[in-house]
Amino acid sequence: MIAIRALYARGGGNYAGHTLRASWNLLVLLAAFPTACIDLPRPEPLAGGQSEVAEATRLTAVGRVAALRSGPETGPRILYLHGTPGSSGNWLDYLRDPIGGFESFAIDRPGFGRSGDEVRLPLADQVAAAAPYLASGRPNVVVGHSLGAPIAAWLAASYPQHVDGLVLLGSSLDPELECIAWYQVGARGLEPVVPDILNKANDEVWDLDEELRLLQPMLQDIRCPVAIVHGTEDTLVPYANVDYMLEELVNAERVDVWTVEGGDHFVLWRDEDEPFVRQAIESVLPGTEVSEFPVFAADDPALDEWPFDATLAEPG
């Protein structure tokens, strides 16, 4: 296995440290998610060369699962899985301007968006909800953000013959790094006054560490190329998850680490970071070779000394 560590130093920005991590996380959740994850209105065709985004639905083993789709029904399919809370609308920019012009789907995971009210807690059920959206007879690239990342990894491990590329953004994979924050404990006794979307998110992460331990032995079944994108200042999902993934993804064709120096958990939605995220997704498309970045063995001590303030990959 080869690990390619591509470093992108984002300009400007001032990020919260770990001292007030719990309070910062609570403010982020309350301020960002209610607006980012509300039910999306029916999409309409867009002008200016952007792709039309349409609604789709599939009957799965865990009920009807809704999605948004764009692009032609040819070539590779890119499947996007949101975190918690979230919805297919989190990926709207990637649907309106699909990477490579390829067909793209973003699902509403059970309990979110247009996929009903019941949250399906086991990751295996989440995989069952996503699997019918894999294309048959064509390459698939699966992209997961935050809690969507372990679902994406489970999907790739369960269907190695159908998943040709995997992208993990701000990924919660290391069970030892999962912890229940004080405000999550408090919310358990305040469900009637806490927004329903946050109650669902709390339910999903409450026993996530146990689910991740079930996933751990499966990670060796992932065979496809993997791109890991993580911000060094992610206070919701620590950057230390990257080391865990490098240790566990031992049979992947290759693992590329795309480090966003100074980036937080929301690199997915920041205009200055989106080109970098797109590069990472493009890097695992079938037939793509990543050769323009420095290559190290995963245990190369040079990685510990590499200057993270250096810009090796300019977005764009």
Buried (B, 14 or more C-beta within 10 A) or exposed (E): EEBBBBBBBBEEEEBBEEEEBBEBBBEBBEEEBEEBBEEBEEBEEBEEEBBEBBBBEBEBEBBBBBBBBBBEEEBBBBBBBBBBBBBBBBBBBBBBBBBBEBBBBBBBBBBBBBBBEEBBBEBBBBBBBBBBBBBEEBBBBBBBBBBBBBBBBBBBBBBBEBBBBBBBBBBBBBBEBBEBBEBBEEBEEEEEEBBEBBBBBBBBBBEBBEBBEBBEEBBEBBBBBBBBBBBBBBBBBBBEBBEBBBEBBEBBBBBBBBBBBBBBBBBBBBEBBBBBBBBBBBBBBBEEEBEEBEEBEBEBEEBEEBEEEEEBBEBE
